[in-house]
Every structure is written in structure tokens, then in C-alpha cells.
Amino acid sequence: MNHALIISLMVFFMTVLTTVGIYTVIRSRQTAKDWGERIRGKARTVETTQTEKGMTYVNSLFLKLLERLGQANRPKDQAEQSRLRKTLVTAGYRGPRASVTFMGSKLFLAMLFALLVFLLGDEISKNLPEKGYLILIVACALGGFYTPQLWLLWAVQKRKGKLVVGFPDALDLMVVCVEAGLGLDQAIARVGEEIKIGHPDLGEEFQIVSLELRAGFTREQALRNLAVRADLVEIRSLIALLIQTDRFGTSVGQALRVHSESMRVTRRLKAEELAAKLPVKLLLPLIVFIFPSLMIVIIGPGAIRLMRNLLPAMGG
């Protein structure tokens, strides 16, 4: 590959990383300053407000651009739109324009990646035939188009992991609230308020359930909506338990305590399973990285001494 192309790509990526780093540092300092002013009881300054207005204006323009691109790239099938909206909700994006913005980001990145390859075409086309250059442009455009999809799958898995981590604590709090005399609706609302401090994603889900109950949804419908949004086996089992308890009129506190104990057993078994898999997973790194180093350290000095003493004696 041409050295000029490598240098250009390195300069481009370093510029992007530097810009993102400077923006992150400035944003974090501004956030720390705002929190400090809130703690001291002072109002935000006019300068801070103007800065936030400027950032909001730039973000709004960019979002409008993504929405226009998303309208052109919006799927026509209603079933596909519903699947996309459900996946975005599971990832934590519930805005009414989230699906349009997501589809716009796919088209925007596809055009951006293709434009970057086109701008660097003089350097790339020297080492590639004409068809190879066109294939590279198409491949980069496809990579940019499907990058948001991969990011969305990663965001869904990350949020599910956060919900799974905080769910046992929420279940214990629910058991305490129910056994203290609160009803199930009040317990859900209280757990949503308390668990939000340590697990904001799970607290937000419980607060949405509480809001749906206040808005007139039946308890079964609100709980089923939670199961659809979270898309987790642990939450589905809890929802099924609560619905059956509500239908048959059994003790909610006792059912939650039994379910909590069964979840602890399940988590312990999963931890033991991961611990049992660890030696097998460590085998390949040991063979590839650790054993060669140990062999060099252990056998190396002896081999060097043999080469110094034995080989000259054998040579006469």
C-alpha cells in the first residue's frame, strides 16, 4: 500500500479522535461545573445557557438531516417497522422519531464512507484496477450502511446486561415492599424510584409500568408491555408469576420470595457453569502465550550453556 495513503488515513483518524477527545473533555468539565453550581445553590450563567443553545441548535440541524434521509430510507413494510421500533425500545430509545433517525443514520454513514473513499481515490486507484476501485466504494458504502445495525445489536445486548444485573436487587426490594404492606402497584412504583439510583435502566422500566397503571392500563397489560420491552427470560418469568398470582388470588409476597430464592439458585448455577468453562477457555492462551515463554525461561539458560561448552568440545 502507498505510504502517502497510510499517512493520510492516520492523520484523518488522529484528527477525528482528537476532536472527539477535546469535545468530551470540554463537555465533562462543563457538566462538572453545572453540578457544582447546583450544589452551591447558584443558577447557571448566561454563558453556559448560550453554549447549550448553540449545541442544541447544531444537534437539531443534524437530527433534521437524519430524519430527511430516514424518510427516504424508511421501510415500507409495517411488520419491519414494528420490529425496528421494538428493537429500538429494547435498546432504550423510545422517541417517536427514533426509527426514522436510525434509518437516516444508516444512509448518512453509507454516503460518508463512500465519499471518503472517493476523496482518497487518487491514492487508492494507483494500486487497484478500475473494477476493484468501484467494488471498494460499494463495500465501504455497505459497511457504513450496516454499521448502525451492528451498533444497535450491541446496544440491545448491553442494556439487557444492565437489566439482568439489577434485577435481583429490584426483586428483593419488591419482596420487602410487599411484605411491608404495600400493594403490588405501589410496590412497583416504589421499586422504580429506589432502584433508579443504582440501576437507572431498570428503574426507568418500572416507572413506565407505574405510569401505565396510572394511565388506565390493566395490571396484566402493563406487565406484558414490560416483558416485551425488556425481552429477558428473567423478567418474563416474573411477569408470568405476577399475572398468575393476580388471577388466582394467592399471596404475592410468598410467591415473590419463592421466585427470588429460585433466581438466586439459578444465578449460582450460572456462575458455577462459567467457572467450569474457565479452564477450557484458558487452555489456548496458555499453549500459545504462556508455555513458550516458560520453555524459553526454563530451557533457555541450559541450552545456551550447552552451546557454549559442549559444541566446542565436540568440534575438537
NORDAKA-V970880 format. One record per residue. OMEGA is omega in whole degrees, 0 to 359 (* if undefined). Layout:
{{OMEGA} {OMEGA}}
//
This chain:
{{181} {180} {179} {178} {179} {180} {179} {179} {179} {178} {180} {182} {177} {177} {179} {180} {178} {179} {179} {179} {179} {179} {180} {180} {180} {181} {180} {177} {179} {178} {177} {178} {179} {179} {177} {177} {177} {179} {179} {178} {180} {177} {179} {183} {179} {180} {179} {180} {179} {178} {179} {178} {178} {178} {179} {180} {179} {179} {180} {177} {180} {178} {177} {177} {179} {179} {178} {176} {180} {176} {178} {183} {184} {180} {182} {182} {180} {179} {178} {176} {179} {178} {179} {179} {178} {179} {178} {177} {177} {177} {177} {181} {187} {182} {181} {181} {185} {182} {179} {179} {179} {179} {176} {178} {177} {179} {180} {179} {177} {179} {181} {180} {178} {179} {178} {178} {179} {179} {177} {186} {181} {180} {183} {185} {179} {184} {182} {173} {184} {179} {178} {178} {178} {178} {179} {178} {180} {180} {178} {177} {178} {177} {176} {180} {183} {177} {176} {178} {177} {178} {180} {177} {178} {180} {178} {181} {179} {181} {176} {177} {177} {179} {180} {180} {183} {186} {178} {177} {179} {179} {176} {177} {178} {177} {180} {181} {181} {180} {176} {176} {179} {173} {183} {179} {178} {178} {179} {179} {181} {178} {178} {178} {186} {186} {182} {180} {182} {182} {186} {181} {179} {176} {178} {179} {179} {178} {176} {177} {179} {178} {178} {177} {178} {182} {177} {176} {172} {182} {180} {181} {179} {180} {178} {175} {176} {178} {179} {181} {184} {179} {179} {180} {182} {181} {177} {179} {177} {180} {178} {178} {181} {179} {178} {178} {179} {181} {186} {176} {179} {183} {181} {181} {180} {179} {179} {179} {178} {179} {178} {179} {178} {177} {177} {178} {180} {179} {178} {178} {177} {177} {177} {178} {178} {178} {178} {179} {186} {179} {179} {179} {179} {185} {181} {176} {178} {182} {187} {189} {188} {184} {176} {179} {178} {179} {179} {182} {185} {186} {184} {181} {178} {179} {178} {179} {177} {179} {181} {188} {188} {183} {176} {179} {179} {180} {178} {*}}
//
